Amino acid sequence: MVYIKRENDGEVTGVSTRPEPGFVEEADERSGELTAFLSSSRNSAELAQSDLEFVRVLDDLLEVLMAKGLLAFTDLPEEAQSKLLKRSALRARNREALNLLDDQGLI
């Protein structure tokens, strides 16, 4: 059995495998309403994942354009510049964290 949470308009907004605050209504796992909610949630999650992957593509594209001199960093709005600098720092830190070999190639 699953428990669902509803908005005031009756729309399902959450699902839980146990009764919790706000999740008090029992629902049949095969109900059309529950299936529609889960399908919508899955589609939203897939779209969010696709967005994250696409951001990475855009990030790489900007790096290539700047490396080729087709786009100057200063051509971007200040807000975009600060976001790119932050992403660049995070990616550099991530690369360093994944470096399992020391400078001499020894573990």
Backbone as JSON, one array per atom type, in Angstrom:
{
  "sequence": "MVYIKRENDGEVTGVSTRPEPGFVEEADERSGELTAFLSSSRNSAELAQSDLEFVRVLDDLLEVLMAKGLLAFTDLPEEAQSKLLKRSALRARNREALNLLDDQGLI",
  "N": [[0.84, -1.17, 0.0], [0.45, 2.28, -0.68], [0.84, 5.71, 0.25], [-0.63, 8.85, -0.31], [-0.19, 12.35, -0.95], [-2.09, 15.26, -1.16], [-2.89, 18.34, -2.88], [-4.88, 21.28, -2.12], [-6.65, 21.44, -4.22], [-7.04, 18.85, -4.9], [-5.15, 17.57, -6.41], [-2.6, 15.12, -6.78], [0.41, 15.32, -5.03], [2.52, 14.07, -3.89], [4.09, 10.96, -2.88], [4.31, 8.24, -0.64], [5.76, 5.4, 1.0], [4.93, 4.82, 3.48], [2.74, 5.88, 6.16], [2.96, 9.29, 6.77], [3.32, 12.65, 8.05], [0.96, 14.51, 6.34], [0.79, 12.6, 4.36], [-1.58, 10.78, 4.26], [-3.66, 9.55, 2.97], [-4.61, 6.48, 1.68], [-3.66, 4.7, -1.24], [-4.31, 2.72, -4.11], [-1.76, 0.9, -5.62], [-1.97, 0.48, -8.3], [-3.63, 2.38, -9.32], [-4.95, 4.68, -11.7], [-4.56, 7.39, -11.28], [-2.35, 7.49, -9.55], [-0.43, 6.25, -11.15], [-0.3, 8.13, -13.22], [0.76, 10.33, -11.81], [3.29, 9.32, -11.03], [4.41, 8.82, -13.52], [4.53, 11.4, -14.56], [6.29, 12.53, -12.72], [8.58, 11.02, -13.26], [9.07, 11.8, -15.89], [9.64, 14.49, -15.42], [11.95, 14.24, -13.89], [13.65, 13.05, -15.77], [13.79, 15.12, -17.62], [15.01, 17.09, -16.06], [17.5, 15.86, -15.62], [18.39, 15.79, -18.24], [18.6, 18.54, -18.68], [20.75, 19.15, -16.96], [22.81, 17.73, -18.22], [22.83, 19.07, -20.65], [23.6, 21.61, -19.9], [26.24, 21.13, -19.34], [27.18, 20.66, -21.91], [26.82, 23.2, -23.04], [28.56, 24.62, -21.43], [31.03, 23.49, -22.18], [30.98, 24.24, -24.88], [31.12, 27.04, -24.71], [33.69, 27.26, -23.65], [35.23, 26.3, -25.81], [34.6, 28.2, -27.81], [35.7, 30.5, -26.63], [38.37, 29.73, -26.42], [39.08, 29.62, -29.1], [38.96, 32.22, -29.73], [36.62, 33.31, -30.66], [34.73, 34.26, -29.04], [34.75, 36.52, -26.44], [35.43, 36.42, -22.99], [34.68, 38.67, -21.58], [32.63, 39.58, -23.15], [30.37, 38.47, -22.28], [27.51, 38.84, -20.09], [27.88, 40.24, -16.76], [26.78, 38.62, -14.73], [26.67, 36.12, -15.97], [29.39, 35.75, -16.36], [30.31, 35.5, -13.69], [29.0, 33.15, -12.95], [30.16, 31.32, -14.73], [32.83, 31.44, -13.88], [32.55, 30.37, -11.32], [31.63, 27.76, -11.94], [33.84, 26.86, -13.37], [35.8, 26.83, -11.37], [34.7, 24.9, -9.67], [34.72, 22.65, -11.35], [37.48, 22.38, -11.76], [38.32, 21.81, -9.16], [37.01, 19.4, -8.84], [38.33, 17.84, -10.75], [40.87, 17.75, -9.6], [40.3, 16.35, -7.26], [39.78, 13.87, -8.27], [42.2, 13.0, -9.16], [44.18, 10.41, -8.83], [46.78, 9.72, -8.99], [50.06, 10.68, -8.03], [52.4, 13.36, -8.77], [54.56, 11.93, -9.78], [53.53, 9.75, -10.96], [53.03, 7.63, -9.34], [51.15, 5.63, -7.1]],
  "CA": [[0.0, 0.0, 0.0], [1.15, 3.55, -0.7], [0.11, 6.85, 0.8], [-0.45, 10.01, -1.18], [-0.42, 13.69, -0.43], [-2.84, 16.05, -2.15], [-3.07, 19.78, -2.72], [-6.27, 21.64, -1.83], [-7.46, 21.2, -5.41], [-7.18, 17.41, -5.09], [-4.05, 17.02, -7.23], [-1.59, 14.35, -6.06], [1.68, 16.04, -5.06], [3.58, 13.28, -3.3], [3.81, 9.55, -2.61], [5.17, 7.66, 0.39], [5.46, 3.98, 1.25], [4.4, 4.69, 4.84], [2.01, 7.09, 6.55], [3.77, 10.35, 7.32], [2.51, 13.87, 8.05], [0.54, 14.94, 5.01], [0.6, 11.42, 3.51], [-2.52, 9.98, 5.06], [-4.63, 8.86, 2.11], [-4.11, 5.26, 1.06], [-3.97, 4.6, -2.67], [-3.96, 1.46, -4.76], [-0.55, 1.11, -6.44], [-2.31, 0.36, -9.73], [-4.61, 3.4, -9.7], [-4.56, 5.54, -12.82], [-4.1, 8.67, -10.74], [-1.0, 7.29, -9.04], [0.41, 5.98, -12.32], [-0.1, 9.41, -13.92], [1.68, 11.14, -11.0], [4.63, 8.74, -11.12], [4.89, 9.04, -14.89], [4.86, 12.82, -14.65], [7.51, 12.73, -11.92], [9.69, 10.41, -13.99], [9.36, 12.68, -17.03], [10.28, 15.69, -14.88], [13.31, 13.86, -13.49], [14.43, 12.86, -16.99], [14.03, 16.44, -18.19], [16.0, 17.74, -15.2], [18.79, 15.24, -15.93], [18.77, 16.28, -19.57], [19.03, 19.92, -18.49], [22.09, 19.13, -16.38], [23.74, 17.29, -19.26], [22.91, 20.1, -21.67], [24.4, 22.7, -19.33], [27.64, 20.73, -19.52], [27.48, 20.88, -23.33], [26.96, 24.64, -23.23], [29.8, 25.0, -20.74], [32.13, 23.1, -23.06], [30.89, 25.06, -26.09], [31.66, 28.36, -24.38], [35.15, 27.13, -23.52], [35.79, 26.17, -27.16], [34.48, 29.5, -28.48], [36.66, 31.43, -26.04], [39.71, 29.26, -26.77], [39.31, 29.95, -30.5], [38.89, 33.67, -29.87], [35.37, 33.71, -31.3], [33.93, 34.88, -28.0], [35.57, 36.98, -25.32], [34.79, 36.25, -21.69], [34.09, 39.95, -21.21], [31.43, 39.81, -23.96], [29.24, 37.91, -21.53], [27.04, 39.67, -18.97], [28.62, 39.99, -15.52], [26.18, 37.49, -14.02], [27.13, 34.91, -16.67], [30.82, 35.61, -16.06], [30.49, 34.97, -12.33], [28.56, 31.75, -12.94], [31.18, 30.54, -15.42], [33.99, 31.35, -12.99], [32.21, 29.43, -10.25], [31.63, 26.41, -12.53], [35.22, 26.52, -13.71], [36.48, 26.48, -10.12], [34.15, 23.63, -9.2], [35.22, 21.58, -12.23], [38.91, 22.21, -11.48], [38.4, 21.14, -7.86], [36.57, 18.03, -9.07], [39.42, 17.15, -11.45], [41.93, 17.51, -8.63], [39.85, 15.32, -6.32], [39.79, 12.59, -8.97], [43.57, 12.67, -9.53], [44.63, 9.39, -7.9], [48.21, 9.57, -9.14], [50.83, 11.86, -7.68], [53.14, 13.93, -9.9], [55.52, 10.98, -10.29], [52.82, 8.62, -11.54], [52.94, 6.55, -8.36], [49.99, 5.7, -6.21]],
  "C": [[0.89, 1.24, 0.0], [0.23, 4.64, -0.17], [0.41, 8.06, -0.06], [-0.76, 11.29, -0.42], [-1.1, 14.47, -1.53], [-2.78, 17.53, -1.83], [-4.54, 20.03, -2.43], [-7.19, 21.37, -3.01], [-7.62, 19.72, -5.73], [-6.07, 16.77, -5.89], [-3.04, 16.3, -6.34], [-0.26, 15.07, -6.19], [2.82, 15.24, -4.44], [3.12, 11.87, -3.0], [4.81, 9.07, -1.56], [4.79, 6.19, 0.58], [4.95, 3.75, 2.67], [3.66, 5.97, 5.21], [2.95, 8.08, 7.24], [2.9, 11.6, 7.37], [2.22, 14.34, 6.63], [0.28, 13.8, 4.06], [-0.33, 10.45, 4.24], [-3.5, 9.18, 4.21], [-3.99, 7.63, 1.48], [-4.53, 5.23, -0.4], [-3.54, 3.24, -3.18], [-2.79, 1.74, -5.7], [-0.84, 1.04, -7.94], [-3.3, 1.43, -10.18], [-4.07, 4.27, -10.83], [-4.0, 6.86, -12.35], [-2.66, 8.58, -10.24], [-0.03, 7.04, -10.19], [0.71, 7.27, -13.08], [0.89, 10.29, -13.15], [3.11, 10.63, -11.14], [5.24, 8.95, -12.5], [5.32, 10.49, -15.08], [6.15, 13.12, -13.9], [8.73, 12.19, -12.64], [10.08, 11.28, -15.18], [10.07, 13.95, -16.56], [11.72, 15.4, -14.49], [14.2, 13.67, -14.72], [14.76, 14.2, -17.64], [15.08, 17.19, -17.38], [17.4, 17.17, -15.46], [19.3, 15.71, -17.28], [19.26, 17.72, -19.49], [20.46, 19.98, -17.95], [23.13, 18.73, -17.42], [23.92, 18.37, -20.32], [23.71, 21.3, -21.18], [25.87, 22.38, -19.51], [28.07, 20.94, -20.97], [27.7, 22.36, -23.59], [28.24, 25.16, -22.59], [31.01, 24.69, -21.62], [32.16, 23.94, -24.34], [31.46, 26.45, -25.84], [33.18, 28.31, -24.26], [35.82, 27.06, -24.89], [35.75, 27.52, -27.88], [35.48, 30.51, -27.94], [38.09, 31.03, -26.4], [40.07, 29.62, -28.21], [39.25, 31.46, -30.76], [37.63, 34.16, -30.55], [34.43, 34.41, -30.32], [34.88, 35.28, -26.88], [34.76, 36.82, -24.04], [34.06, 37.52, -21.29], [32.89, 40.33, -22.07], [30.17, 39.34, -23.23], [28.78, 38.87, -20.44], [27.77, 39.28, -17.68], [28.09, 38.78, -14.76], [26.62, 36.16, -14.65], [28.61, 34.68, -16.39], [31.03, 35.0, -14.69], [30.06, 33.52, -12.24], [29.59, 30.85, -13.62], [32.43, 30.38, -14.56], [33.75, 30.34, -11.87], [32.24, 27.99, -10.76], [33.04, 25.95, -12.84], [35.99, 26.1, -12.46], [35.99, 25.14, -9.58], [34.66, 22.46, -10.04], [36.69, 21.32, -11.97], [39.09, 21.46, -10.16], [38.0, 19.66, -8.01], [37.65, 17.22, -9.78], [40.54, 16.81, -10.49], [41.56, 16.4, -7.66], [39.91, 13.94, -6.96], [41.18, 12.16, -9.38], [44.14, 11.69, -8.5], [46.14, 9.18, -7.96], [48.92, 10.83, -8.69], [51.62, 12.31, -8.9], [54.12, 12.94, -10.52], [54.85, 9.75, -10.9], [52.72, 7.43, -10.61], [51.74, 6.74, -7.48], [50.45, 5.72, -4.77]]
}
